[in-house]
Amino acid sequence: MADEAAQPPLTINSQYVKDHSFENPNSPSIYGTMRKESPQLNVDVEVTPAHLQGNLYEVTLGLRASAKVGETTAFMAELDYSAVVTLGENLEEAVREQMLMIEVPRFLFPFARAILADDTRDGGFPPLIMNPIDFGQIYMNRKMAAAGAGQAAGDAQGSDAQEADAPATPEGDGAQEKEETASANGQA
């Protein structure tokens, strides 16, 4: 009994870059263009958990950032930053899902943000300093969208709305959120 109480609900076993790329397709001409016009920044965020075995999971935080001036691409950066985590033995399914979709990405985000800031700076642009992300809100948006989609499917098929109340499994179901901002100083 004492061993169960001592086991933390979340252990991050390792974290790592799973996939990473930076493209600067219109250099060096884009630098002069950006002196005249501010770029339009676009950032996509995706969280994808995968069950490995037992209480072991991999959670991948996907960040996709791009900047355009008009129709000309300034840069594109993509990063999949992952962690292998162990969840506590006796967690309820709802708590397990929240740990994978909210808490683990919250731990990974500062590391991923630093990598993208370095990428853009090393690419000749101001560092992309991303504001903190509310993974709890992304999770809630995803749950509401899934419930709405389940309700719409149930209405279309004439079936009960109880299907929409079934908890979504975190395995292989990535939550995605898109942020768009325009800024001359490179903040998203």
ChimeraX attribute file (.defattr): number of C-alpha atoms within 10 A of each C-alpha:
attribute: neighborCount
match mode: 1-to-1
recipient: residues
	/A:1	5
	/A:2	6
	/A:3	6
	/A:4	11
	/A:5	9
	/A:6	9
	/A:7	13
	/A:8	11
	/A:9	16
	/A:10	17
	/A:11	14
	/A:12	16
	/A:13	12
	/A:14	10
	/A:15	17
	/A:16	14
	/A:17	15
	/A:18	13
	/A:19	12
	/A:20	16
	/A:21	12
	/A:22	18
	/A:23	16
	/A:24	18
	/A:25	13
	/A:26	12
	/A:27	14
	/A:28	11
	/A:29	10
	/A:30	19
	/A:31	13
	/A:32	10
	/A:33	15
	/A:34	15
	/A:35	10
	/A:36	9
	/A:37	12
	/A:38	17
	/A:39	24
	/A:40	20
	/A:41	23
	/A:42	17
	/A:43	19
	/A:44	15
	/A:45	20
	/A:46	20
	/A:47	27
	/A:48	21
	/A:49	25
	/A:50	17
	/A:51	15
	/A:52	13
	/A:53	9
	/A:54	9
	/A:55	15
	/A:56	16
	/A:57	20
	/A:58	22
	/A:59	26
	/A:60	28
	/A:61	26
	/A:62	25
	/A:63	23
	/A:64	19
	/A:65	23
	/A:66	21
	/A:67	23
	/A:68	19
	/A:69	17
	/A:70	12
	/A:71	8
	/A:72	13
	/A:73	18
	/A:74	26
	/A:75	24
	/A:76	20
	/A:77	20
	/A:78	19
	/A:79	22
	/A:80	21
	/A:81	24
	/A:82	24
	/A:83	22
	/A:84	20
	/A:85	22
	/A:86	19
	/A:87	20
	/A:88	18
	/A:89	14
	/A:90	12
	/A:91	13
	/A:92	9
	/A:93	13
	/A:94	12
	/A:95	13
	/A:96	21
	/A:97	19
	/A:98	16
	/A:99	18
	/A:100	24
	/A:101	26
	/A:102	19
	/A:103	15
	/A:104	25
	/A:105	27
	/A:106	18
	/A:107	13
	/A:108	19
	/A:109	19
	/A:110	13
	/A:111	14
	/A:112	21
	/A:113	19
	/A:114	14
	/A:115	19
	/A:116	24
	/A:117	20
	/A:118	15
	/A:119	23
	/A:120	23
	/A:121	14
	/A:122	12
	/A:123	16
	/A:124	14
	/A:125	19
	/A:126	16
	/A:127	19
	/A:128	21
	/A:129	16
	/A:130	18
	/A:131	9
	/A:132	11
	/A:133	15
	/A:134	11
	/A:135	22
	/A:136	15
	/A:137	12
	/A:138	20
	/A:139	20
	/A:140	14
	/A:141	15
	/A:142	18
	/A:143	17
	/A:144	13
	/A:145	12
	/A:146	17
	/A:147	20
	/A:148	14
	/A:149	13
	/A:150	19
	/A:151	19
	/A:152	14
	/A:153	16
	/A:154	16
	/A:155	12
	/A:156	9
	/A:157	9
	/A:158	9
	/A:159	11
	/A:160	12
	/A:161	16
	/A:162	11
	/A:163	13
	/A:164	19
	/A:165	12
	/A:166	11
	/A:167	13
	/A:168	15
	/A:169	12
	/A:170	21
	/A:171	16
	/A:172	12
	/A:173	15
	/A:174	20
	/A:175	21
	/A:176	17
	/A:177	18
	/A:178	12
	/A:179	12
	/A:180	13
	/A:181	14
	/A:182	15
	/A:183	13
	/A:184	14
	/A:185	13
	/A:186	21
	/A:187	15
	/A:188	18
